[in-house]
Amino acid sequence: MAMQLGGGRNGGIGGRGRHRPMSEINVTPLVDVMLVLLIIFMVTAPLMTSGVNVDLPKTNAAPINADTKPITLTIKGDGSLFLGDDPVTNDQLVAKLQAASQNDPNHRIFVRGDQHIDYGRVMQVMGTITGGGFTHVALLAEQPQPGGGPAH
């Protein structure tokens, strides 16, 4: 009685089998490398901030209130003034600004002037505002259009 011990086609005990190459990608080493890189970048990123170490002084000054909406004053082409959408005269200007800012001299005030009005009129209005005690007055301008021409 002759018996074959596992010497089949794919190999077995005592047989010589052929191994086919694996066609799957082993992602475990890739994940390991990525985790190591992530840890390295997490540790070194805070060390890469540039700057000079300074021991800043302490102060009791109130923080700047940037959350308040600025007051917009408009000077039309004929020289008339508008606080928001409401018309205002030169004599009423400081009183209306103080009411709108709740007597805060650090409240931001934006002045919008028509491009065709006299520059002296703009300076007169700004002088009135700063004479009323307001310190944060800025002029607004329109950004030029991408075509290079003025915006209409």
Secondary structure as the mmCIF struct_conf table of DSSP 4:
data_model
#
loop_
_struct_conf.conf_type_id
_struct_conf.id
_struct_conf.beg_label_comp_id
_struct_conf.beg_label_asym_id
_struct_conf.beg_label_seq_id
_struct_conf.end_label_comp_id
_struct_conf.end_label_asym_id
_struct_conf.end_label_seq_id
BEND BEND1 GLY A 6 GLY A 6
TURN_TY1_P TURN_TY1_P1 ARG A 9 ASN A 10
TURN_TY1_P TURN_TY1_P2 ILE A 13 GLY A 14
HELX_LH_PP_P HELX_LH_PP_P1 ARG A 18 MET A 22
BEND BEND2 GLU A 24 GLU A 24
HELX_RH_AL_P HELX_RH_AL_P1 THR A 28 THR A 44
TURN_TY1_P TURN_TY1_P3 ALA A 45 ALA A 45
HELX_RH_3T_P HELX_RH_3T_P1 PRO A 46 MET A 48
HELX_LH_PP_P HELX_LH_PP_P2 LEU A 56 LYS A 58
HELX_LH_PP_P HELX_LH_PP_P3 ALA A 61 ILE A 64
TURN_TY1_P TURN_TY1_P4 ALA A 66 ASP A 67
BEND BEND3 THR A 68 THR A 68
HELX_LH_PP_P HELX_LH_PP_P4 LYS A 69 PRO A 70
STRN STRN1 ILE A 71 ILE A 75
TURN_TY1_P TURN_TY1_P5 GLY A 77 ASP A 78
BEND BEND4 GLY A 79 GLY A 79
STRN STRN2 LEU A 81 LEU A 83
TURN_TY1_P TURN_TY1_P6 GLY A 84 ASP A 85
STRN STRN3 ASP A 86 VAL A 88
TURN_TY1_P TURN_TY1_P7 ASN A 90 GLN A 92
HELX_RH_AL_P HELX_RH_AL_P2 LEU A 93 SER A 101
TURN_TY1_P TURN_TY1_P8 GLN A 102 GLN A 102
BEND BEND5 ASN A 103 ASN A 103
TURN_TY1_P TURN_TY1_P9 PRO A 105 ASN A 106
BEND BEND6 HIS A 107 HIS A 107
STRN STRN4 ILE A 109 GLY A 113
TURN_TY1_P TURN_TY1_P10 GLN A 115 HIS A 116
BEND BEND7 ILE A 117 ILE A 117
HELX_RH_AL_P HELX_RH_AL_P3 TYR A 119 GLY A 131
TURN_TY1_P TURN_TY1_P11 GLY A 132 GLY A 133
STRN STRN5 VAL A 137 LEU A 139
HELX_LH_PP_P HELX_LH_PP_P5 GLU A 142 GLN A 145
TURN_TY1_P TURN_TY1_P12 PRO A 146 GLY A 147
BEND BEND8 GLY A 148 GLY A 149
HELX_LH_PP_P HELX_LH_PP_P6 PRO A 150 ALA A 151
#
